[in-house]
Amino acid sequence: MRRMKPLVNFVATLILMLAIACHGSEHGVNFNIFPLRMKTGSGGHYIPDVSCLSWRVGVEAHNIIDWKTVPQECEGYIGNYMLGDQYRADSKMVCAQAYLYAKTLNLTRDGRDIWVFDIDETALSNLPYYAHHGFGVEPFDRESFNEWVPLGIAPALPESLKLYNKLLSLGIKIVFLTGRPDHQREITAKNLKNVGYHTWKKLITKDPSYVGKTAVTYESAERKKLEEKGYRIIGNIGDQWSDILGTNTGNRTFKLPDPVYYIS
Amino acid sequence: MRRMKPLVNFVATLILMLAIACHGSEHGVNFNIFPLRMKTGSGGHYIPDVSCLSWRVGVEAHNIIDWKTVPQECEGYIGNYMLGDQYRADSKMVCAQAYLYAKTLNLTRDGRDIWVFDIDETALSNLPYYAHHGFGVEPFDRESFNEWVPLGIAPALPESLKLYNKLLSLGIKIVFLTGRPDHQREITAKNLKNVGYHTWKKLITKDPSYVGKTAVTYESAERKKLEEKGYRIIGNIGDQWSDILGTNTGNRTFKLPDPVYYIS
């Protein structure tokens, strides 16, 4: 029985990855969203009578911040969203805007124009992990997540991969900037290459000296270093507000959807 | 026939205002959102196969910026949104977050803690105007809008009014900061008072010296003056990203929904 669990998990992961891959190439199915009625909660954190759609949009618009978990009542809604067409459509929209912006730029093509890409839920998807952990209703389990990452099987987010390749063709260089720690660098690089992110100017992982500091602090510091080295951050894309806030954020920022977790 | 038009408009406006007022007090009806399929557009501005929901969320999340009109295909969707329960639920969520934040603060109650409120689509609703102008699909008609404003009959957004009163009860002072020009000050003050905004520390309208400058520039400058006078901007709420970006934005900002127009 114990030996079966990893196998079952792996098969489930493969199925999910297929689902993501198929949805990625599928355009066209209308997605009806039925907002769930949120029950009255205690402690003031849950808001009576507000749909999960309101919650999701609140997260995307930086109105709901510093949250630890998806509201219990929204597990089904968020699961449906993450596995369905709306997530694909929303991601496609963001990436299309990013590309429309990038192609209007007058680029010098001197190799110094860079686009900063976050990794988790931006370049790669951890949905296979989160599908087994209540789509964000469970408090973050670092130990468990750090068993998933080294498998190196996170799929590419299809719209992000498409954007990545389009930016490269415009002569823009890619810098991956991630909160993943230094010791996960090698497996992350392997995972990225395996799913199609074949080249980058830099892959910046988090040095232990940043432990205890916020993501905004870390990412701002690293972007500042890049600019001091002479790079021009013409675009910056991430799934967390902490990827695109702070200093040296870049000429324009784009936020991919992420109603599953929040990093401050 | 010509004399009938203002009367018909007025009656339609009254009906719309009733609709807003009734929705404001109504909690509970599930609102099904059916994203429209956007047709392939020319010129690169419209994005094939992306639902109007993706568009709306893109606007709220600052991914879609500098837009002049709502995409033609989304007129019905935006109209439904603005007249329906989702807009009310989304607004309620934002205002609930704002109040949850405000009541955690340790306030000195020295009269210097202020909350900056935008006016259009934040304190007051111009929905009766926009319902007659395609819910934002028509290019902005300043002349026509400036016939509507002096009527002084814009209704209060119910969730904003509720938040306003709750903030006052916490000892927070209100500063209205609006892009409406100085010559509309008197009618704006009258409109605000008529619908329940009974008091304020300041009502700041736009001085002619700001003509040609962006909204971000104007509002940042005015907020800076407030802070130089010793006020502490503990919160800032508006429907436009330009209300909450720039400098001296306040300790925390909140964005109310507005998929109808964009001010940069």
Interface residues (C-beta under 8 A of the other chain):
Chain A: H27 G28 N30 F31 N32 I33 F34 P35 R37 G44 H45 I47 D49 V50 S51 L53 S54 W55 V57 G58 E60 A61 H62 N63 I64 Q86 A89 D90 K92 M93 V94 A96 Q97 L100 T253 F254 K255 P257
Chain B: H27 G28 N30 F31 N32 I33 F34 P35 R37 G44 H45 I47 P48 D49 V50 S51 L53 S54 W55 V57 G58 E60 A61 H62 N63 I64 Q86 A89 D90 K92 M93 V94 A96 Q97 L100 T253 F254 K255 P257
